């Protein structure tokens, strides 16, 4: 099982690998039949809804009737044929392992000759699956929160204490939230045919960006026109809330001290797109929380953002000295700290109501000129 793909499952996987919703009905095959769109015909012309159903009474003899009869009448009637009995209720029906178990009535019949039977080795397998998933949660998954959005980062390689730069500690959180972005790191480059990526909407090293249907593809490219090397690749959904990121090897990941959760030069490449759908954007600014009031110190490079933040350090909390997220909430605008800092490594995951915007200009003396 791949725990990174578990979030949208509606039940546990049965013999066929599809979700099995047991516990929802005392009719053990009802959900398989109601949700199924497949059929199986054996070598003797016996038709049913699942290739693993071997009970002869569950197969319609096509030599004596039509496919329509089998599909529209016989198969739906099987929903009421196997009911949960005492054996099922005392074992699999109340088992706490069922979220990690591949038991299904067809499996039980194959192994024990009874649709409600317990399959002992599946219990052992469920224990191993649970341990595996718990280890995945502990070693291969991390959560970070920025501007009210939680970013779940999964990796084929295990995380260590030094995988990410220490600045991310302040943004790390324990679990998911209502607003989520999910990323998955792989450490190989898939076979890529650029003709299959759709329309090229941007090309400026280090990126070529393509859009097709409801997917976005990012290719890391070199500066030379004839350089066809792909340095990394990523695929995102339309809203940039789910993404798979591919690097040619795990060397950089193992080296650690990464400054971006995406392993891109900057996480802004992803976050700017996701923020746009949430009435938010990045400002090239420093941000301070002083007594619950958010000050946005805006300025071009070398305008004095870091200098001003250092001057105000003792009077409040520095959110970041170079990149701040401004987001519109129901109660008004708020500024949010980011990890994309400049010379001042003091960052915070905190936020404050936007109370003032200050446009910085170098001068001989410090003063405020209201606009």
Secondary structure, 3 states (H helix, E strand, C coil): CCHHHHHHCCCEECCCCCEECCCCCCECCHHHHHHCCCCEECCCCEEECCCCCCCHHHCEECCCCCHHHHHHHHHHHHHHCCECCHHHHHCHHHCCCHHHCCCCHHHHHHHHCCCCCCCHHHHHHHHHHHHHHHHHHHHCEEEEEECCEEEEEEECCCCCCCCECHHHHHHEECCCCCCEEEEEEECCCCCCCHHHCCEEEEEECCEEEEEECCEEEEEEECCCCCCCCEEEEEEEECCCCEEEEEECCCHHHHHCCECCCCCCCCCHHHHHHHHHCCCEEEEEEEEEEECCEEEEEECCCCCCHHHHHHHHHHHCEEEECCEEEEEEECCEEEEECCCCCCCCCCCCCCEEEEEEEEECCCCCCCCCCCC
